Amino acid sequence: MNMISSNPNEDFQYSYSDKEFSRIIELVNQWTGIHLSREKKPLTYSRYSKIIRRRQLHGFADYIALVEEGDDEVTREFINSITTNFTSFYREDHHFTFLQNYLLSSTTKRPVKIWSAGCSTGEEPYTIAMTIKEAQRRDRSVDACLLATDLDRDVLARAEAGVYTADRIEGLTKERKTSFFLKGCGNKLGMVRVKPEVRNLIDFAQLNLMDNWSLPHNMDIIFCRNVMIYFNKATQKMLIDKFAKVQSVGSKLVIGHSENIGIENSQYKLIGKTIYERV
C-alpha cells in the first residue's frame, strides 16, 4: 500500500524537486553505500520532511545544505533516518544450526572469530552469543569471540543495552527465555534484558562498511545479512572484496535470504543456503 503520494509536491508541506532528490540519492550513497532507486522519492520525502519540520528549516534545499556542512550530529540523523532496522532473534534459524555445528567441529587452537556486520538493534549478535553458549553446554572446549558493528549509533546503543519488549522473544523456546533473559519488574514490567553472561561475549563498535576500516585477519565467520540488499552491484562487489581480505581459505560468509554474491565471484563458493566459504 502506497501511503505517500507519488508526487511529493501535492498535499505536502515542502516542495521537493528532482534535482534535490538526486542530491539526496548522492548523499545517502556517500554516507551509507545504499543506492536508492528513483522510486524511493516518496520514502525520502517522508523520512526527511520530519527533520526539516523539527529543525524549522524552509525546505529540502536548506536541509541538503545543512547535511553538506558535515556536522556529526546532523550526519548521524541523516543516516539513521534512511537506514532500515528490522531484525529478530533466530531470524533464518538454519544459519545458527550451521554455526553451532561449525563451533562443535572446529579444531582451531584459538577462539573462533565471528563478526556480525550490520548488527542493528542486537538480535543477530545476541542469537550468535546464545548459540555459542548452547554449544559450550555440549562441549566445554568451545571458545569464540564476537564483534558486532553497525553504522547507526542509535541502534548500536540499543543493542549494547540488550533490553527489549517481552513480545520480541515470544517465538523463543521456554528454555531459551529462562536461560538467556531476565524479566523486568516494577516500571520495567513487560521488558526483558539479555543476561550478562550472554552480553559479555560481544564487543560492540560503530563501523561504516563504506569506510576504509581495518580489522584483524582470520575472521572465521562473517554474518552480513540483509545489508547488501541496499547496495548496488558495484558496492556489493567492493564489500565482498573487503570481507575476503580479512578471511582466509575455509572461512565462512553468511548473507541474507534474498542476497547472493554473484556467480562470477571467485573468492567464495556456495556451501549451504546463503552460506559461502572462502576459497
N, C-alpha and C positions, 0 to 999 in steps of 0.2 A: 504494500500500500504506500503510495507516494503522499506523504504528509506535507510536502513542501511544493509550492508552485514551480513549474518548470521555468518560469520567468521570475527570478527573484525581485525584479523591479516592480512587479504587480503585487499590491496588497501588503507590501513590506516597507519598513521604515527607511531603509537606506538603498540608494542606487548601487549597482554592482556591475560594472562594465566588464566586457570580455577581456579587456586589457588588464584590469585589476585582478580578474580571476587567473589570467595567465601568470601574473606575478606571484599570486598565492601558490599556484602549482610549483613555480620555481623555488620559492622559499620552503615549502613543505619538502620538496625533494632534496634541497640543500641541507636541511637540518635533520631529516629523518631517513632519507633514502626512499621514502614512499613515493610512488609515481601515481598521481591522481589522473583519472580519465576526465574528459570534458563533461561526462555525465555527473560528475561529483560537484558541480557548481552549486546546486541547491543545498547539498550537505555542508559545504564550506560556508555558505551564507548562514545557515542555521547555527553552526558552531561559533563563527567569529562575530556575527552580529551581536551575540550576547556580550562579548568582551567590549565591543565598540560602545554598546549601551552602558555597560557598567563603568567604563572609563570616561564616559561622557565625551566621546570623540564625535566629529561631524560625519564620518563615514569611512568607507574602506580605504580611500586614499590616505587619510590621516593614520589609520591603523597600520597600513603597509609601511608608511614612513617610520612609524614608531618601531615596528619589528626590525626594519633595516638598520636602526641605530645600534642594535646588538646588545641591549641591556639584558643581563642574565635572567632576571625575573620575567621580563616580557617574553623572551625567547622560550623559557620553560612553559609559560602559559600557552604560548602559540603551539608548541609541540604537544602538550598534554591534551589540548582541545581537539586535536585531529586523530590522535592515536586511539585505537580501539582496544579495550582491556577486558575482553570476555575470556574467562577460563573457568575451570572447575577441577575438583580433586578427582584423580584417576581418570581424567579425560583420555580417551583412546587407551584403555587399560592394557591392551596387548603389549604396548611399549614397556609397561612396568613388569609384566610377566617376563619379557625378554631381559630386562635389566636384572631382575632377581636371578635368573638363570646364568646370566653373564657373571654376576658377582660370585655366585656359588661355584662357578667353574674356573674363575680367574686363578692363574698361577703366578701372578706378579708378586714380587717381594716387597713392594711398596703399596701405599694406599691407592686404590683406583681413583683416578681424577675424573670428575664429572662436572660439566658446565651446563647450566640452564641459561641459555642465551635468549633474552626477551622473557623474563620470568613473570612479568605483570604483577598481580597482587599476591603472588606467592604460592598459589595452589600447586603449580607444577613442581617447584623445588621441594615443597613440603611432602608431596607424594613421593618424590625420589628419596627423600630422607626417611619416610616411613617404610619404603621398600628396602632401604639399607638396613633399618632396624629389624625388619622381618627376616631378612637374610641372615643377620647376625644371630638371631634366635636359633636358626638351623645350623649355623656354623660360626662359632665364636671367633674364628680367624679372619672372617670377612672384615676388610678395612677400606674405607673410602673417604674422600674429601670432596666437598661440593661447593662450587662457586655459582652464585645466582646474580645475574645482571639485568638491568633494564635501562632504557633511555629516560623514562619518565620518573623523576624523583618523587613525585607524589605517590604513585602506586608502589614504588620501591619502599617508601616509608610504611605504607600499609602492609606490605609483605613482611618487612622486618618485625612489625608489631605482632603479626601472627594471630590477630583477633578477627573473628568472623561471626556473622549471624548464624544461629544454630541450624537454620534451614540449608546452609551451604554444605553441611555434612550429612544430610538426611539419607543420601544414597550409599553411605558407607556402612559396612557391617558393624554390629554392636561391638565386636571385639576391637575393631579399629577405633571406634569412637572412644571407648574407655581406655585403650592403650595409649592413644596419641593426643587426646584433647582433654582440657579442663572445662567444666561447665561454669558459667558465670552465675553469680547470685546477687541479691540486692539490686542496685541500679545497673548491674551487668547481666541481669536475668535475660535469657534469650540469646546470649552471646556465648561463644566458645573461644578458648585460647589454645594454640598449639603448645604441647608440653615442652619444657626447657630442653629435655634430652633429645628432642627432635630438632628444635630450633638451633641448638648448639652445633649441629652437624653442618650448618650452612654459613658461608661467608657471603653477605650481600654487598654489592657495589654498583654504582652508577656507571654505565658504559654505553656509548653510542656506537653501534656496529659500523657506522659510516666513518668513524674516526680512524686515525692510524694507531690503533691500540696494540699493545704488546702484552701477551700472556705467556705463561710457562709452556714449553713444548710438551709433547706427550699427553695431551688431553685424551684420555681413553674413550670417553663418551661425551658427545655434544648433543644436547637437546636444543633444537631451534625449530619449534613447532608453531605453525600458523603465524609466522613472522614474514617469511618471504613472499606470501601471497600479496603483500602490499608493495612489492618491489617490481620494477620492470626486469626484463631478461638480463640486461647488461649489469644491473645492480645485483641481481641474484648470482650471476657468474662471479662478480667481484667478491661477494661474500663467501661463496663456496671456496674460492681460491684462498681467502684468508683463513678459513677453517682448516683447509688442507695443510697450511703452513704450521699449524700447531698440533697436528695429528701425525702419528707415524703409521706405518703399514699395520693393518689389523685393527686400528681404532674404529670406533663406530660413530655414525652421524644419524640422529633421529629427527625426522621432519614431520610436518602435519599431514593429515589425511588427504588434503586437496593439493598438496605440493609435490613437485618432483624436481630433480636437479638436472634433467636433460639427458637423453641417451648419448649425446656427443661428449659428455663429461668422461674424462679418462682417469680421474683421481679417485673416484668412488665406484663401487659396484653394489647393486641392489641385492640384499641377502634376506629381506623379510618385508613385511608390509610397512612401507615408508621407513625402512631401516637400511642404512648403507654402511659399507665397510671401506676404509681407506686402503688403496692398492698401490 
